[in-house]
Structure formats: structure tokens, C-alpha cells
Amino acid sequence: MKNLKRILFVVALGLGIFATSCSNDDNDGETIVPIEGKYNLSKQGVIVNGVEQLVDAPANQAGCPGDYLDLRVSNAAVLGDYQGTTCSLTETTGTYARSHNDLTITVNGVGTTSDIMNLTNKELKLKDKATGVITVYTR
């Protein structure tokens, strides 16, 4: 009987340790939502005195579909830009790499690294590390 109590105690202790070691912060703050997908350019802005100042993206041509960023599973990054009165589409292809909460997009040998401020099923918010410009994309 004494041995049975010890065995049950050890099993209960082991289960307790196992259950508490599995927590939501095991991903070091990185989101588990996949980054691949097509995002429509929505807003841009900066942080002023600790407050985000976002406006409708000025890069979007009035009367045209919104510009977009398409991050593909193959690590290709396609930037779509609608221009002019005929809304002609220009696609520029590069690559992207994600390292934790950093996203680097390289086009024509020039890389731009941004902090991933928010990534959900509906939004990708990036902050350019060099300029501090915030860009919001929606799915």
C-alpha cells in the first residue's frame, strides 16, 4: 500500500510538471499564423509620440484595385502595383525570408527588413526597420 501511494505520487508529480511545461509562450512571441498569402495594401503611416498615425495607403491609385503583396510558399514575393487611368498592373517579383518576427523582402538585389507587428488571418502589419514606416495589408 505504501509503494502504491509513492507510485501514484510520482505519476501525479510527473503529469503536473509535464502539463505546466507546455505553455503558449513556447514560440518566443512569434505568431503561428502562416505568412503565405495575398495581402491587399490598406494603410500606411508612422508612430508619432507613441501613437500610430495611419491613413489610407497613398500608393493605391484612385479608381483602381488596391496594390498588393503576394507571399508564396516558394518564398517568392510578388508586388502588384496598379497605375494610371487604365489601372495597368505591374508585377515585380522578388524573394522573401522570415526569421521569427522579421520579414525581409528582396527585389532586384535590394533587401528591406521589417518587423512583423501583427499577423492574423486577416491582417499583416509591418514596420520598416530603416524608415519606421508602418504598412498594413489585409486579406
C-alpha positions, -999 to 999 in steps of 0.1 A, spaced: 0 0 0 29 24 8 46 16 -25 13 22 -44 10 57 -28 46 65 -38 40 54 -74 8 74 -76 26 105 -61 54 102 -87 30 98 -116 9 128 -104 41 149 -100 53 139 -134 19 148 -150 19 181 -132 54 190 -144 45 179 -180 13 200 -180 30 232 -168 59 229 -192 36 232 -222 26 269 -225 16 293 -252 49 313 -250 70 284 -263 71 302 -297 91 332 -283 64 357 -293 62 345 -329 28 341 -343 17 307 -356 -4 320 -384 13 312 -417 26 343 -435 20 329 -470 -9 345 -489 -21 375 -509 -24 408 -490 -41 440 -502 -24 473 -493 -47 491 -469 -30 517 -447 4 534 -442 18 557 -416 42 562 -387 43 564 -349 42 599 -335 47 603 -298 39 566 -292 6 567 -312 2 551 -346 -9 576 -373 -23 555 -402 -40 568 -433 -54 551 -464 -24 540 -485 -14 568 -508 3 543 -531 -32 529 -542 -43 545 -575 -77 561 -571 -103 541 -591 -81 510 -593 -79 478 -573 -55 482 -544 -19 473 -547 -9 440 -532 18 418 -518 17 381 -526 39 359 -504 41 325 -519 50 291 -504 80 290 -528 94 321 -509 86 343 -540 73 377 -532 52 394 -559 43 431 -555 14 442 -576 11 479 -585 -19 494 -604 -11 526 -622 -26 552 -645 -62 559 -657 -63 524 -673 -52 507 -640 -24 488 -657 -9 462 -635 29 460 -630 41 429 -611 76 429 -596 89 395 -584 115 390 -557 120 367 -527 112 369 -490 126 353 -459 111 352 -424 131 349 -393 109 350 -362 92 384 -363 114 398 -391 103 398 -427 129 405 -454 118 412 -490 144 413 -516 137 428 -551 164 434 -577 191 426 -551 179 452 -526 165 438 -493 141 456 -470 136 442 -435 105 449 -415 92 440 -380 60 419 -382 39 440 -358 8 419 -363 -1 388 -383 -36 374 -382 -58 356 -406 -70 390 -418 -41 414 -414 -3 418 -419 12 449 -402 48 456 -410 72 483 -396 102 491 -418 133 488 -397 152 515 -416 124 542 -420 99 533 -393 70 534 -419 41 512 -409 23 493 -437 -9 475 -432 -21 448 -455 -54 430 -453 -65 396 -467 
